[in-house]
Amino acid sequence: MHLLVLIIIFTAMGGVLSVMAAAVFLLLPDQQRNAILPHGISFAIGALLAVAFWGLIPEVFADASPERFQSLSGTILAGILGFFVLEKLLIWRHCHYGEHCEAHGEETDHSHHNGHNHGHYGAKSAGSLIILGDSIHNFVDGVLIAAAFLTDVQLGIMTSLAVAAHEIPQEVGDFAILLHSGYSNAKALFYNILASLATVAGGVLAYFCLGDLHDSLPYLLALAASSFIYIAVADLIPSLHKKTDMKTSLQQIVLIAAGVLLICTIHGIVHGK
């Protein structure tokens, strides 16, 4: 199958299908949804870390000369620190628009007295920024998936699966923010699908632009690895520490291991090991 077709299929899978899965997930009763979501997060942690350490990082250094090891390692470090700074800016944005701010431990209620209109437009602005931010994030995901496919088809497949695994919980959160911002269910679904198409756009653009930039692929894969590591370690793992009972902890460990096992099994199958 032509490489461009594969990139389109798998970027769509990582984008549009994750939105649809999140939309179906939101139809579940609150109690059932809240019970399932932590399990999905645990599984996503294992998948993300396995792709980063089992698939992406070995490819980053596979054909690299010893002289490039330091710059490639530095790219992974810079990526992790860069995602930290980016997330700080996103947290500031939420506080700035008066949403619930854990950093300040308070929630500003704009629904009373003269602050009503400010709260309404602030919520709308937060929803618009979520769509914009998600579009940019998805576009970068598409570029990274295409870079993985241009390196190795099997690596592209694994990267796409890891993107889909962490996109579904994220899309659930995006839906919640949009609905809180006053969007209807239909509009929230429409704008999320529209933002998810940026994944396909990023993949197609990268296919045509990166094909002649072979030397840049290891650095893009290094950024992809740093992205997956940061999401898993900084964003997802802390949420698992909210419950510390033995049963929940064992479930988390088993599901993380299942995510790792799935990626390693796929890696073994596609490489004939």
ROPA-399342 format. One record per residue: residue number from 0; x negated, y, z negated of N, C-alpha, C in turn. Coordinates in steps of 0.2 Angstrom, whole numbers, m for minus. Atoms other than C-alpha are relative to their C-alpha. Example, Ala and Ser with C-alpha at 12.3 -4.5 7.8 and 13.67 -1.06 7.14 Angstrom:
<sites>
<site 0; <m4; m6; 0>; <m62; m22; m39>; <m4; 6; 0>>
<site 1; <4; m6; 1>; <m68; m5; m36>; <4; 5; m3>>
</sites>
This chain:
<sites>
<site 0; <m4; m6; 0>; <0; 0; 0>; <m4; 6; 0>>
<site 1; <4; m6; 0>; <m7; 17; 4>; <0; 4; m7>>
<site 2; <2; m3; 7>; <m15; 26; m11>; <5; 6; m1>>
<site 3; <m4; m5; 1>; <m4; 41; m9>; <7; m2; m2>>
<site 4; <m7; 3; 2>; <12; 31; m10>; <0; m2; m7>>
<site 5; <0; 2; 7>; <6; 23; m26>; <m1; 5; m5>>
<site 6; <0; m6; 4>; <2; 40; m33>; <6; 3; m1>>
<site 7; <m7; m3; 0>; <19; 46; m29>; <5; m4; m5>>
<site 8; <m4; 5; 3>; <27; 30; m36>; <m1; 1; m8>>
<site 9; <2; 1; 7>; <18; 30; m53>; <0; 7; m3>>
<site 10; <m1; m7; 3>; <18; 49; m56>; <8; 1; m1>>
<site 11; <m7; 0; 1>; <37; 48; m53>; <2; m4; m6>>
<site 12; <m1; 5; 6>; <37; 33; m66>; <m1; 4; m6>>
<site 13; <2; m3; 6>; <28; 43; m78>; <4; 7; m2>>
<site 14; <m4; m6; 1>; <39; 59; m76>; <7; m1; 0>>
<site 15; <m7; 1; 0>; <56; 56; m70>; <3; m5; m4>>
<site 16; <m3; 6; 3>; <59; 39; m77>; <m1; 1; m8>>
<site 17; <0; m2; 8>; <53; 45; m95>; <5; 4; m2>>
<site 18; <m5; m5; 1>; <65; 59; m94>; <7; m4; m1>>
<site 19; <m6; 4; 0>; <79; 47; m90>; <1; m5; m6>>
<site 20; <0; 4; 6>; <74; 35; m103>; <1; 4; m7>>
<site 21; <m1; m4; 6>; <74; 49; m116>; <7; 2; 0>>
<site 22; <m7; m2; 0>; <91; 55; m110>; <5; m6; m2>>
<site 23; <m4; 6; 3>; <98; 37; m113>; <m1; m1; m7>>
<site 24; <2; 1; 7>; <89; 36; m129>; <5; 5; m5>>
<site 25; <m3; m5; 4>; <98; 52; m135>; <8; m1; 0>>
<site 26; <m7; 2; 1>; <115; 44; m132>; <2; m5; m5>>
<site 27; <m1; 5; 6>; <112; 32; m146>; <3; 4; m6>>
<site 28; <m2; m3; 6>; <120; 36; m163>; <m7; 3; m4>>
<site 29; <6; m3; 4>; <108; 47; m174>; <m3; m5; m4>>
<site 30; <3; 5; 4>; <105; 33; m186>; <m4; m5; 3>>
<site 31; <4; 5; m4>; <100; 21; m173>; <m6; 3; 3>>
<site 32; <5; m3; m3>; <90; 33; m164>; <m6; 2; m4>>
<site 33; <5; m2; 5>; <80; 39; m179>; <m3; m7; m3>>
<site 34; <3; 7; 2>; <77; 20; m183>; <m5; m2; 5>>
<site 35; <4; 3; m6>; <70; 16; m166>; <m6; 5; 2>>
<site 36; <5; m5; m2>; <59; 32; m163>; <m7; m1; m3>>
<site 37; <7; 2; 3>; <45; 28; m175>; <m3; m6; 3>>
<site 38; <3; 6; m3>; <43; 11; m168>; <m3; 2; 7>>
<site 39; <2; m2; m7>; <41; 19; m150>; <m7; 4; m1>>
<site 40; <6; m4; 1>; <28; 31; m157>; <m6; m4; m2>>
<site 41; <5; 5; 2>; <18; 17; m165>; <m3; m4; 6>>
<site 42; <2; 4; m6>; <18; 7; m149>; <m4; 5; 5>>
<site 43; <3; m5; m5>; <13; 23; m139>; <m7; 2; m3>>
<site 44; <6; m1; 3>; <m2; 26; m151>; <m5; m5; 3>>
<site 45; <4; 5; m2>; <m9; 9; m147>; <m2; 0; 8>>
<site 46; <0; 0; m7>; <m6; 11; m128>; <m5; 6; 2>>
<site 47; <5; m5; m1>; <m15; 28; m128>; <m7; m1; m2>>
<site 48; <7; 1; 3>; <m30; 23; m138>; <m3; m5; 5>>
<site 49; <3; 6; m4>; <m32; 7; m128>; <m2; 3; 7>>
<site 50; <2; m2; m7>; <m32; 16; m111>; <m6; 5; 0>>
<site 51; <6; m5; 0>; <m44; 30; m117>; <m6; m4; m1>>
<site 52; <7; 3; 2>; <m57; 18; m125>; <m1; m7; 5>>
<site 53; <1; 6; m4>; <m54; 2; m114>; <0; 1; 7>>
<site 54; <0; m2; m7>; <m50; 10; m97>; <m4; 6; 2>>
<site 55; <3; m6; m3>; <m55; 28; m95>; <m7; 1; m2>>
<site 56; <7; m1; 2>; <m71; 30; m105>; <m5; m4; 3>>
<site 57; <5; 4; m3>; <m80; 15; m98>; <0; 2; 8>>
<site 58; <0; m2; m7>; <m75; 22; m80>; <m4; 7; 0>>
<site 59; <4; m6; 0>; <m82; 39; m85>; <m8; m1; 0>>
<site 60; <7; 1; 1>; <m99; 32; m89>; <m3; m6; 5>>
<site 61; <2; 6; m4>; <m99; 17; m76>; <m5; 2; 5>>
<site 62; <5; m1; m5>; <m109; 25; m62>; <m4; 7; m2>>
<site 63; <4; m6; 2>; <m116; 40; m72>; <m7; m1; m1>>
<site 64; <7; 0; 1>; <m134; 43; m72>; <m2; 2; m7>>
<site 65; <1; m2; 7>; <m142; 45; m90>; <m1; 7; m1>>
<site 66; <0; m7; 1>; <m144; 63; m86>; <6; 3; m1>>
<site 67; <m7; m2; 0>; <m125; 65; m85>; <3; m2; m6>>
<site 68; <m4; 2; 6>; <m121; 56; m101>; <2; 5; m5>>
<site 69; <m1; m5; 5>; <m123; 71; m112>; <6; 5; 2>>
<site 70; <m5; m4; m2>; <m112; 82; m101>; <7; m3; 0>>
<site 71; <m6; 3; 0>; <m99; 69; m99>; <3; m1; m8>>
<site 72; <m2; 0; 7>; <m99; 66; m118>; <3; 7; m3>>
<site 73; <m2; m7; 2>; <m98; 85; m121>; <7; 2; 3>>
<site 74; <m6; m1; m3>; <m83; 85; m109>; <6; m3; m4>>
<site 75; <m4; 3; 4>; <m74; 73; m120>; <1; 4; m7>>
<site 76; <0; m4; 6>; <m78; 83; m136>; <4; 7; 2>>
<site 77; <m3; m7; m2>; <m73; 100; m127>; <7; m1; 1>>
<site 78; <m7; 1; m1>; <m57; 92; m122>; <4; m1; m6>>
<site 79; <m3; 0; 6>; <m52; 87; m139>; <1; 6; m4>>
<site 80; <m1; m7; 3>; <m56; 104; m146>; <4; 5; 3>>
<site 81; <m4; m4; m4>; <m48; 112; m132>; <8; m1; m1>>
<site 82; <m6; 1; 1>; <m32; 103; m135>; <3; 2; m7>>
<site 83; <m1; m3; 6>; <m33; 108; m153>; <2; 7; 0>>
<site 84; <m1; m7; 0>; <m34; 126; m149>; <7; 1; 4>>
<site 85; <m7; m1; m4>; <m19; 124; m136>; <6; m1; m5>>
<site 86; <m6; 1; 4>; <m8; 116; m149>; <1; 5; m6>>
<site 87; <m1; m6; 5>; <m12; 130; m162>; <4; 6; 4>>
<site 88; <m4; m5; m3>; <m6; 142; m149>; <7; m1; 1>>
<site 89; <m7; 2; m1>; <10; 132; m146>; <3; 1; m7>>
<site 90; <m3; m1; 7>; <13; 132; m165>; <1; 7; m2>>
<site 91; <m1; m8; 1>; <10; 151; m166>; <6; 2; 4>>
<site 92; <m6; m2; m4>; <23; 152; m152>; <7; m1; m3>>
<site 93; <m6; 2; 4>; <36; 143; m162>; <2; 4; m6>>
<site 94; <m1; m4; 6>; <33; 153; m177>; <2; 7; 2>>
<site 95; <m1; m7; m2>; <33; 169; m167>; <8; 1; 2>>
<site 96; <m7; 0; m2>; <51; 165; m160>; <5; m2; m5>>
<site 97; <m5; 1; 6>; <58; 162; m177>; <3; m7; m1>>
<site 98; <m2; 7; 1>; <60; 143; m176>; <m3; m2; m7>>
<site 99; <3; 3; 7>; <57; 132; m191>; <m7; m1; 1>>
<site 100; <7; 0; 0>; <39; 134; m195>; <m3; m3; m6>>
<site 101; <3; 4; 5>; <30; 121; m205>; <m6; 3; m3>>
<site 102; <6; m4; 2>; <15; 132; m206>; <1; 5; m5>>
<site 103; <m2; m5; 5>; <24; 145; m216>; <5; m3; m5>>
<site 104; <m4; 3; 4>; <36; 133; m224>; <7; 3; m1>>
<site 105; <m6; m3; 1>; <51; 143; m220>; <4; 0; 7>>
<site 106; <m4; 0; m6>; <65; 145; m207>; <4; 6; 0>>
<site 107; <m3; m7; m1>; <71; 162; m201>; <7; m1; 3>>
<site 108; <m7; 0; m3>; <90; 163; m199>; <2; 6; 3>>
<site 109; <m2; m6; m4>; <94; 175; m186>; <8; 1; 2>>
<site 110; <m7; 0; m1>; <112; 171; m186>; <5; 5; m4>>
<site 111; <m3; m4; 4>; <117; 183; m199>; <m1; 8; 2>>
<site 112; <0; m7; 0>; <121; 202; m198>; <m3; 2; 7>>
<site 113; <3; m3; m7>; <111; 212; m185>; <m5; m4; 3>>
<site 114; <5; 5; m4>; <99; 198; m181>; <3; m5; 4>>
<site 115; <m4; 5; m4>; <112; 188; m172>; <m3; 0; 7>>
<site 116; <2; 0; m7>; <107; 193; m154>; <m8; m1; 0>>
<site 117; <7; 2; 0>; <88; 192; m158>; <m1; m7; m1>>
<site 118; <1; 8; 1>; <90; 174; m164>; <3; m3; 6>>
<site 119; <m3; 3; m7>; <101; 170; m148>; <m6; 0; 5>>
<site 120; <5; m1; m6>; <88; 177; m136>; <m7; m4; m2>>
<site 121; <6; 3; 2>; <73; 170; m147>; <1; m7; 2>>
<site 122; <m1; 7; m2>; <81; 153; m145>; <m1; m2; 7>>
<site 123; <0; 1; m7>; <84; 154; m127>; <m8; 1; 3>>
<site 124; <7; 0; m2>; <66; 160; m125>; <m4; m6; m1>>
<site 125; <4; 6; 2>; <59; 146; m134>; <2; m6; 4>>
<site 126; <m2; 5; m5>; <69; 134; m123>; <m3; 1; 7>>
<site 127; <3; m2; m7>; <62; 143; m107>; <m7; m2; m1>>
<site 128; <8; 2; 1>; <44; 141; m114>; <m1; m7; 0>>
<site 129; <1; 7; 1>; <47; 123; m118>; <0; m3; 7>>
<site 130; <m1; 2; m7>; <52; 120; m99>; <m7; 2; 3>>
<site 131; <6; m2; m4>; <37; 130; m93>; <m6; m4; m3>>
<site 132; <5; 4; 3>; <25; 122; m105>; <0; m7; 2>>
<site 133; <0; 7; m2>; <31; 105; m101>; <m2; m1; 8>>
<site 134; <1; 1; m7>; <30; 108; m82>; <m8; 0; 1>>
<site 135; <8; 0; m1>; <11; 113; m84>; <m3; m7; m3>>
<site 136; <3; 6; 2>; <8; 98; m95>; <1; m6; 5>>
<site 137; <m1; 6; m4>; <16; 86; m83>; <m4; 1; 7>>
<site 138; <4; m1; m6>; <7; 94; m68>; <m7; m3; m2>>
<site 139; <7; 3; 1>; <m10; 90; m77>; <0; m7; m1>>
<site 140; <0; 7; 0>; <m4; 73; m81>; <0; m3; 7>>
<site 141; <0; 2; m7>; <m1; 71; m62>; <m7; 0; 3>>
<site 142; <6; m1; m3>; <m18; 77; m58>; <m5; m6; m3>>
<site 143; <4; 6; 3>; <m26; 64; m71>; <2; m7; 3>>
<site 144; <m2; 6; m3>; <m16; 50; m64>; <m3; m1; 7>>
<site 145; <3; 0; m6>; <m21; 54; m47>; <m8; m1; 0>>
<site 146; <7; 1; 0>; <m39; 55; m52>; <m2; m7; m2>>
<site 147; <1; 7; 2>; <m38; 38; m61>; <1; m5; 6>>
<site 148; <m2; 5; m6>; <m30; 30; m44>; <m6; 1; 5>>
<site 149; <5; m1; m5>; <m44; 38; m34>; <m6; m3; m2>>
<site 150; <6; 3; 2>; <m57; 30; m45>; <1; m8; 0>>
<site 151; <m2; 7; m1>; <m48; 13; m46>; <7; m1; m1>>
<site 152; <m8; 1; 0>; <m30; 7; m43>; <2; m3; m6>>
<site 153; <m2; 3; 7>; <m29; m4; m59>; <m1; 6; m5>>
<site 154; <0; m5; 5>; <m35; 11; m69>; <5; 5; 1>>
<site 155; <m6; m5; m1>; <m22; 22; m61>; <7; m3; m3>>
<site 156; <m6; 4; 3>; <m8; 9; m66>; <0; 1; m7>>
<site 157; <0; m1; 7>; <m14; 9; m84>; <1; 7; m3>>
<site 158; <0; m7; 2>; <m16; 27; m85>; <8; 3; 0>>
<site 159; <m7; m2; m1>; <2; 29; m78>; <4; m3; m6>>
<site 160; <m4; 3; 5>; <9; 17; m91>; <m1; 4; m7>>
<site 161; <1; m3; 6>; <0; 26; m105>; <4; 7; 0>>
<site 162; <m3; m7; m1>; <7; 43; m99>; <8; m1; m2>>
<site 163; <m7; 2; 2>; <25; 35; m99>; <1; m1; m7>>
<site 164; <m1; 2; 7>; <23; 28; m116>; <0; 6; m5>>
<site 165; <0; m6; 4>; <19; 45; m124>; <5; 5; 2>>
<site 166; <m5; m5; m2>; <31; 55; m113>; <7; m1; m2>>
<site 167; <m7; 1; 2>; <47; 47; m119>; <1; 3; m7>>
<site 168; <m1; m3; 6>; <45; 52; m137>; <0; 8; 1>>
<site 169; <0; m7; m1>; <40; 69; m131>; <6; 3; 3>>
<site 170; <m6; m2; m4>; <55; 71; m119>; <6; 0; m5>>
<site 171; <m5; 0; 5>; <66; 66; m134>; <0; 7; m4>>
<site 172; <1; m6; 3>; <59; 81; m143>; <2; 6; 4>>
<site 173; <m1; m6; m5>; <60; 93; m128>; <8; 0; 1>>
<site 174; <m8; 0; m1>; <79; 88; m126>; <3; 3; m6>>
<site 175; <m3; m3; 6>; <82; 92; m144>; <m1; 7; m1>>
<site 176; <1; m7; 0>; <74; 109; m143>; <4; 4; 5>>
<site 177; <m5; m3; m5>; <84; 113; m127>; <7; 1; m2>>
<site 178; <m7; 0; 3>; <100; 108; m135>; <1; 5; m6>>
<site 179; <0; m5; 5>; <96; 118; m150>; <0; 7; 2>>
<site 180; <1; m7; m3>; <92; 133; m139>; <6; 2; 4>>
<site 181; <m7; m1; m3>; <110; 132; m132>; <1; m2; 7>>
<site 182; <m1; 3; m7>; <108; 122; m116>; <5; m5; m1>>
<site 183; <m5; 6; 0>; <122; 110; m112>; <m4; m6; 2>>
<site 184; <3; 7; m2>; <118; 91; m110>; <m3; 0; 7>>
<site 185; <2; 0; m7>; <118; 93; m91>; <m5; 4; 2>>
<site 186; <6; m5; m2>; <107; 108; m90>; <m7; m2; m3>>
<site 187; <6; 2; 3>; <95; 101; m102>; <m3; m6; 4>>
<site 188; <2; 5; m4>; <94; 85; m92>; <m3; 2; 7>>
<site 189; <2; m3; m6>; <92; 95; m76>; <m7; 3; 0>>
<site 190; <6; m4; 1>; <78; 106; m82>; <m6; m5; m2>>
<site 191; <5; 5; 1>; <69; 91; m89>; <m2; m4; 6>>
<site 192; <1; 3; m6>; <70; 82; m73>; <m4; 4; 5>>
<site 193; <4; m5; m4>; <64; 98; m64>; <m7; 0; m2>>
<site 194; <7; 0; 2>; <49; 99; m75>; <m4; m6; 1>>
<site 195; <3; 6; m1>; <45; 81; m73>; <m3; m1; 7>>
<site 196; <3; 0; m7>; <43; 83; m54>; <m7; 3; 0>>
<site 197; <6; m3; m1>; <28; 93; m58>; <m6; m5; m1>>
<site 198; <5; 6; 0>; <19; 76; m62>; <m1; m2; 7>>
<site 199; <1; 2; m7>; <22; 71; m44>; <m4; 5; 4>>
<site 200; <3; m5; m4>; <17; 88; m37>; <m8; 0; m2>>
<site 201; <7; 0; 2>; <0; 87; m48>; <m3; m6; 3>>
<site 202; <3; 5; m3>; <m3; 70; m41>; <m1; 0; 7>>
<site 203; <1; m1; m7>; <0; 74; m23>; <m6; 5; 2>>
<site 204; <5; m5; m1>; <m10; 90; m24>; <m7; m3; m1>>
<site 205; <7; 2; 2>; <m25; 81; m33>; <m2; m5; 6>>
<site 206; <2; 5; m6>; <m24; 67; m19>; <m4; 3; 5>>
<site 207; <3; m3; m5>; <m28; 79; m6>; <m6; 5; m1>>
<site 208; <6; m4; 2>; <m40; 90; m16>; <m6; m3; m3>>
<site 209; <6; 3; 4>; <m50; 78; m26>; <m3; m6; 4>>
<site 210; <3; 6; m4>; <m53; 65; m12>; <m7; 2; 2>>
<site 211; <7; m2; m2>; <m69; 75; m7>; <m4; 3; m5>>
<site 212; <4; m3; 5>; <m74; 80; m24>; <m1; m6; m5>>
<site 213; <1; 6; 4>; <m80; 63; m30>; <m4; 1; m7>>
<site 214; <4; m2; 6>; <m92; 70; m42>; <4; 3; m6>>
<site 215; <m4; m3; 5>; <m79; 79; m52>; <5; m5; m3>>
<site 216; <m5; 5; 3>; <m68; 63; m55>; <m2; m2; m7>>
<site 217; <1; 2; 7>; <m78; 57; m71>; <2; 5; m5>>
<site 218; <m2; m5; 5>; <m75; 74; m79>; <7; 0; m1>>
<site 219; <m7; 0; 0>; <m57; 73; m75>; <3; m6; m5>>
<site 220; <m2; 6; 4>; <m56; 55; m82>; <m2; 2; m8>>
<site 221; <2; m2; 7>; <m66; 62; m98>; <6; 4; m3>>
<site 222; <m6; m4; 3>; <m52; 75; m100>; <6; m4; m2>>
<site 223; <m6; 5; 1>; <m39; 62; m98>; <m1; m4; m7>>
<site 224; <1; 3; 6>; <m47; 52; m112>; <1; 4; m6>>
<site 225; <0; m5; 5>; <m49; 67; m123>; <7; 1; m2>>
<site 226; <m7; m2; 0>; <m30; 71; m120>; <3; m6; m4>>
<site 227; <m3; 6; 3>; <m25; 53; m125>; <m2; m1; m7>>
<site 228; <3; 1; 7>; <m36; 52; m140>; <3; 6; m5>>
<site 229; <m3; m5; 5>; <m30; 69; m147>; <7; m1; m1>>
<site 230; <m7; 1; 1>; <m12; 65; m144>; <2; m5; m5>>
<site 231; <m1; 5; 5>; <m13; 49; m153>; <m2; 1; m7>>
<site 232; <3; m1; 6>; <m24; 54; m167>; <3; 6; m4>>
<site 233; <m3; m6; 4>; <m18; 72; m171>; <7; 1; 0>>
<site 234; <m7; m1; 0>; <0; 72; m166>; <4; m6; m2>>
<site 235; <m5; 6; 1>; <7; 54; m167>; <m2; m3; m7>>
<site 236; <2; 3; 6>; <m3; 46; m181>; <2; 3; m7>>
<site 237; <m3; m3; 6>; <1; 59; m194>; <7; m1; m2>>
<site 238; <m7; 1; 1>; <19; 56; m192>; <2; m7; m3>>
<site 239; <m1; 7; 3>; <17; 38; m197>; <m1; 0; m7>>
<site 240; <2; 0; 7>; <10; 43; m214>; <6; 3; m4>>
<site 241; <m6; m2; 4>; <27; 50; m219>; <3; m5; m4>>
<site 242; <m3; 5; 4>; <32; 33; m224>; <m6; m5; m2>>
<site 243; <6; 3; 3>; <20; 23; m235>; <2; m7; m3>>
<site 244; <m2; 7; 3>; <30; 7; m240>; <m3; m5; 4>>
<site 245; <4; 5; m3>; <22; m9; m236>; <3; m3; 6>>
<site 246; <m3; 2; m6>; <35; m15; m224>; <m1; 4; 6>>
<site 247; <0; m4; m6>; <35; 0; m213>; <m8; 1; 2>>
<site 248; <7; m1; m1>; <16; 1; m214>; <m2; m6; 5>>
<site 249; <1; 6; m4>; <15; m17; m207>; <3; 0; 7>>
<site 250; <m3; m1; m6>; <27; m13; m194>; <m4; 4; 5>>
<site 251; <4; m4; m4>; <17; 1; m188>; <m7; m3; 3>>
<site 252; <6; 3; m2>; <1; m9; m188>; <1; m5; 6>>
<site 253; <m2; 5; m5>; <9; m23; m178>; <2; 3; 7>>
<site 254; <m1; m3; m6>; <16; m11; m165>; <m5; 4; 3>>
<site 255; <6; m3; m3>; <0; m1; m163>; <m4; m6; 3>>
<site 256; <3; 6; m3>; <m8; m18; m160>; <3; m3; 6>>
<site 257; <m3; 2; m6>; <5; m23; m148>; <m1; 5; 6>>
<site 258; <2; m5; m5>; <2; m7; m138>; <m7; m1; 3>>
<site 259; <7; 2; m3>; <m17; m11; m137>; <0; m6; 4>>
<site 260; <0; 7; m3>; <m13; m29; m133>; <3; 1; 7>>
<site 261; <m3; 0; m7>; <m2; m24; m118>; <m5; 3; 5>>
<site 262; <5; m4; m5>; <m15; m12; m110>; <m6; m5; 1>>
<site 263; <6; 5; m1>; <m29; m25; m113>; <2; m6; 4>>
<site 264; <m3; 6; m4>; <m18; m39; m106>; <0; 2; 8>>
<site 265; <m1; m3; m7>; <m14; m28; m90>; <m7; 1; 3>>
<site 266; <7; m1; m2>; <m33; m24; m89>; <m3; m6; 2>>
<site 267; <2; 6; m1>; <m37; m42; m90>; <3; m3; 7>>
<site 268; <m4; 3; m5>; <m24; m47; m77>; <m3; 3; 7>>
<site 269; <1; m3; m6>; <m28; m34; m64>; <m8; m1; 2>>
<site 270; <7; 1; m1>; <m47; m37; m66>; <m2; m8; 0>>
<site 271; <1; 7; 0>; <m45; m56; m66>; <m4; m3; m5>>
<site 272; <4; 3; 6>; <m52; m59; m83>; <5; m3; m5>>
</sites>
